[in-house]
Amino acid sequence: MKPLTEVKYLNADNVSRYRCIMRIFFDNYEKLHYWLYQEDVFEALKRDPHFEDYRMEQCQQDLAMLTEWKNLNTIQDTRKVASIEEFKNKKFRYQMSEYSVEIERLVIRLENLFVEGASLEPTLLERIRRNVERFPAMAEKDTGEVYTWWTDLNNDFVRLNQNYQDYIRDLNSVKAEKMMQTKEFLVFKDHLIDYLRNFIKGLQRNVGAIDEELRLLPDEIKQRIFDKIVDYELSIPRMDVEVSRGKISEKTIGRYQSIYDWFVRENGQENEAAKLFDATNDIIRRITRYAAQISEKNAMGANRREEYRKVAEMFMKCKDIREAHKMSAMVFGLEQPFHIKGDLIRETDSMNQSVYEEMPLDIKLKPRVRTYREKTNRSAIRESTEDKKEARKRILEKQREEMEKIQALEQDGRIDFANLPVIEPRIREILLKWLSNAVEDSTSMARTERGRRYFLDRSREQEKCVIHCEDGNLTMPHFQIVFQEEVK
């Protein structure tokens, strides 16, 4: 709750002098030249025409004020003192304080805020995914390598989070809204949409993999990695700073939890990645809507005078009235056209699709007379008993093969979803149907298609398991189907 006196120089009466002095100190700090004399500061200011009338007394007062505000640290220089009088007239060396260094860095960032700007980088998502995939391997590495990997992961995550918030904020600003309503916006509209869609593809490719890696990561491996990070932090020598193991551990776990909450969706709660996906799609829809409005506005306000003049010249070049009638039919349409209306099913809703690219619609015209009757074709009744028997035989054979495959998965009268081998999609459908029937029953019991009774064991429902299928992997609760009857 204490006031920050270190920022007073940014808004004081002589702010132009204070800020220039602090910038001189910061530029030298960047060059590893930490200590400056009063004469060094004075000479640097005098090189600027703005400080042509600047005096040494003013420089001394300014340095004293900055020292009082704790922006500068001072130490008396006694190396070249030759008399008591020189010792009394203290000659100081000045150095920036830690707060001042960070304040100047912040000011420089604010000065370049609209120059640098923000961006959406799919490469950050890929780097985060690769680092998250290295979680299990890091448990066996030494503390130095683990700390470097952990620092890279956190830096990428911070950049991703800050960049997406700044970029989405810029696109939702009042300035962006006004620009989207101008004709100039149409020039780079497609480029902006491609940029956003490319980022969405990066989201779709990486977020799901990161989600699964973080959810399936064992607590034991996480704790071993956290301990190595804390050990390395404690081994770093620090000046005048005391750190406890509890605080460092709390900070490390908090950073991991932030990454976990950003990518993982739990208990139906929307994570930050899903919010970013929705926000990006909403911006694309808004850009498209504004572009369509601008195009319609331009079309409504177009000047048709030159078009009419050109058409009139074409009419004047016609040889006779018959050719003029043909020209009129082409320009204005037929005078009495026939309209045939049909129940046409379009394959696309694109407004750019030509009529000639549409599929034709066949219309059967019937005579308009009362005596017209549609001709009926006589056909014999076909005997399809053999075809039905053959089809039934194929269905039963397929069911028998499926049951044999399912029976092969059964061990001691039960099917454990956590211990299944790689299965076919059809076998997975049957097992999930049995599972659904038992879940819907209040007693968790049901029967198979062949009447075999089974019970759904939900004792380990809180655990997760992965079913490996030929067409992908399915993560689900750990269920077991327990049969009450033997195979008939």
ZIDA-V323795 format. One record per residue. N is the residue number from 1. SS is DSSP state (a for helix, b for strand, c for the rest). PSI is psi in degrees with one decimal (* if undefined). Layout:
n: {N N}
ss: {SS SS}
psi: {PSI PSI}
This chain:
n: {1 2 3 4 5 6 7 8 9 10 11 12 13 14 15 16 17 18 19 20 21 22 23 24 25 26 27 28 29 30 31 32 33 34 35 36 37 38 39 40 41 42 43 44 45 46 47 48 49 50 51 52 53 54 55 56 57 58 59 60 61 62 63 64 65 66 67 68 69 70 71 72 73 74 75 76 77 78 79 80 81 82 83 84 85 86 87 88 89 90 91 92 93 94 95 96 97 98 99 100 101 102 103 104 105 106 107 108 109 110 111 112 113 114 115 116 117 118 119 120 121 122 123 124 125 126 127 128 129 130 131 132 133 134 135 136 137 138 139 140 141 142 143 144 145 146 147 148 149 150 151 152 153 154 155 156 157 158 159 160 161 162 163 164 165 166 167 168 169 170 171 172 173 174 175 176 177 178 179 180 181 182 183 184 185 186 187 188 189 190 191 192 193 194 195 196 197 198 199 200 201 202 203 204 205 206 207 208 209 210 211 212 213 214 215 216 217 218 219 220 221 222 223 224 225 226 227 228 229 230 231 232 233 234 235 236 237 238 239 240 241 242 243 244 245 246 247 248 249 250 251 252 253 254 255 256 257 258 259 260 261 262 263 264 265 266 267 268 269 270 271 272 273 274 275 276 277 278 279 280 281 282 283 284 285 286 287 288 289 290 291 292 293 294 295 296 297 298 299 300 301 302 303 304 305 306 307 308 309 310 311 312 313 314 315 316 317 318 319 320 321 322 323 324 325 326 327 328 329 330 331 332 333 334 335 336 337 338 339 340 341 342 343 344 345 346 347 348 349 350 351 352 353 354 355 356 357 358 359 360 361 362 363 364 365 366 367 368 369 370 371 372 373 374 375 376 377 378 379 380 381 382 383 384 385 386 387 388 389 390 391 392 393 394 395 396 397 398 399 400 401 402 403 404 405 406 407 408 409 410 411 412 413 414 415 416 417 418 419 420 421 422 423 424 425 426 427 428 429 430 431 432 433 434 435 436 437 438 439 440 441 442 443 444 445 446 447 448 449 450 451 452 453 454 455 456 457 458 459 460 461 462 463 464 465 466 467 468 469 470 471 472 473 474 475 476 477 478 479 480 481 482 483 484 485 486 487 488}
ss: {c c c c a a a a a a c c c c a a a a a a a a a a a a a a a a c c c c c b b a a a a a a a a a c c a a a c c c c a a a a a a a a a a a a a c c c b b b b b c c c c c c c a a a a a c c c b b b b b c a a a a a a a a a a a a a a c a a a a c c c c c a a a a a a a a a a a a c a a a a c c c c a a a a a a a a a a a a a a a a a a a a a a a a a a a a a c c a a a a a a a c c c c a a a a a a a a a a a a a a a a a a a a a a a a a a a a a a a c c c a a a a a a a a a a a a a a a a a c c c c c c c c c a a a a a a a a a a a a a a a a a a a c c c c c c c c a a a a a a a a a a a a a a a a a a a a a a a a a a a a a c c c c a a a a a a a a a a a a c c c c a a a a a a a a a a a a c c c c c c c c c c c c c c c c c c c c c c a a a c c c c c c c c c c c c c c c c c c c c c c c c c c c a a a a a a a a a a a a a a a a a a a a a a a a a c b c c b b b a a a c c c b c a a a a a a a a a a a a a a a a c c c c b b b c c c c c b b b b b c c c c c c b b b b b b c c b b b b b b c c b b b b c c c c c}
psi: {-3.9 151.0 149.6 92.6 -18.2 -19.0 4.7 -33.2 -16.4 -15.7 27.1 179.8 -44.4 48.3 -32.2 -35.5 -45.1 -45.5 -38.0 -39.1 -45.0 -32.7 -34.8 -45.1 -40.4 -40.5 -40.4 -34.3 -39.3 -25.7 13.4 23.3 89.9 -34.1 133.5 147.0 166.0 -39.2 -35.3 -43.1 -42.7 -44.4 -37.8 -37.9 -38.5 -21.5 -15.6 128.0 -24.1 -27.7 36.6 -34.3 12.5 138.9 160.2 -33.8 -39.5 -39.1 -41.4 -41.3 -42.1 -42.7 -38.0 -39.8 -41.7 -32.8 -38.2 -34.6 4.1 23.0 -26.0 142.9 141.5 154.5 137.8 132.6 110.2 14.2 -33.3 25.2 125.9 -11.1 166.8 -35.0 -41.3 -31.8 -38.5 -41.1 81.2 133.2 118.6 154.1 143.7 143.5 144.1 141.8 166.0 -39.9 -42.3 -37.2 -46.9 -36.5 -43.8 -37.4 -40.8 -42.8 -41.5 -39.3 -40.7 -36.0 -33.0 15.4 -46.5 -8.0 -46.0 -50.6 178.7 168.9 164.1 113.4 108.4 -25.0 -30.7 -41.4 -41.2 -40.7 -39.6 -41.4 -43.9 -38.7 -37.9 -37.1 -19.5 1.7 -54.7 -37.3 -28.8 -20.8 -21.6 -2.8 168.4 167.5 -37.5 -46.5 -38.1 -42.3 -40.2 -44.3 -42.0 -39.5 -43.5 -43.2 -45.0 -39.1 -43.2 -39.6 -42.0 -43.4 -44.2 -46.7 -46.2 -42.8 -42.8 -38.1 -42.8 -40.3 -44.1 -36.3 -42.2 -40.9 -21.0 6.8 165.8 -37.3 -42.6 -39.0 -43.0 -38.3 -36.6 -15.7 10.4 159.8 -31.9 -23.8 -28.4 -23.1 -44.6 17.0 -49.0 -38.4 -40.3 -42.3 -42.0 -38.6 -44.9 -40.7 -35.3 -38.7 -38.0 -39.6 -40.4 -38.6 -49.3 -35.2 -34.7 -32.7 -42.3 -41.3 -41.4 -41.8 -49.6 -40.1 -43.7 -37.7 -34.3 2.7 123.5 146.3 -31.5 -43.8 -41.0 -44.4 -39.1 -40.6 -42.9 -40.3 -39.5 -38.4 -43.5 -41.4 -41.6 -41.0 -42.4 -25.4 -9.6 121.8 132.2 142.7 124.8 25.8 126.8 126.0 143.8 154.8 -36.3 -41.8 -42.3 -40.5 -41.5 -41.4 -42.0 -46.6 -37.0 -39.7 -40.8 -40.5 -35.0 -44.2 -41.7 -47.2 -27.6 -38.6 -24.9 133.8 122.3 146.3 34.6 2.1 139.3 126.0 174.9 -33.3 -40.7 -38.5 -41.4 -40.5 -46.1 -41.0 -39.8 -42.8 -38.4 -38.1 -40.0 -42.9 -40.4 -39.6 -45.4 -40.4 -43.7 -40.3 -40.2 -39.4 -40.2 -41.9 -42.7 -40.1 -39.9 -38.4 -37.0 -33.1 13.4 145.5 114.3 5.4 -47.0 -33.7 -43.8 -37.2 -41.3 -40.8 -40.1 -40.0 -37.9 -37.6 -37.2 -23.6 -2.5 143.2 -42.6 -176.9 -30.2 -42.6 -33.0 -37.1 -40.6 -41.3 -40.5 -41.4 -34.4 -39.3 -47.7 -9.1 170.0 149.3 -42.2 76.1 155.7 133.0 121.4 117.8 135.5 165.8 76.7 132.1 112.9 142.5 -17.1 153.8 13.0 133.3 -12.5 -1.2 127.4 153.2 -35.1 -12.9 -8.2 153.5 138.7 151.7 118.8 127.8 124.7 117.5 133.3 147.8 143.5 63.9 148.3 -29.2 0.5 132.2 136.6 137.5 131.4 137.7 126.9 138.0 148.2 154.3 124.1 142.8 115.2 24.6 -43.8 -39.1 -39.2 -42.5 -40.9 -41.8 -41.9 -39.0 -41.1 -40.8 -45.6 -38.5 -40.8 -41.1 -39.5 -41.9 -39.6 -42.0 -36.1 -40.0 -38.3 -39.2 -29.2 -22.7 -14.4 134.3 118.2 40.4 17.2 155.1 114.2 116.5 -22.1 -18.1 18.9 143.8 -171.4 122.2 163.6 158.0 -37.3 -40.0 -38.9 -39.8 -42.7 -45.4 -40.9 -30.7 -42.2 -42.9 -43.1 -41.3 -39.3 -36.1 -37.2 -20.7 139.6 -26.8 3.1 33.1 152.2 179.6 149.4 177.4 -25.0 12.4 9.8 123.9 141.3 162.6 140.0 114.9 113.2 21.5 -26.9 33.5 -28.7 -19.1 160.6 146.3 161.3 123.7 121.3 118.2 166.6 -25.0 13.0 -176.9 145.0 120.5 128.0 168.0 155.3 96.8 161.5 134.1 119.6 117.1 136.8 -14.6 156.2 164.1 129.4 *}
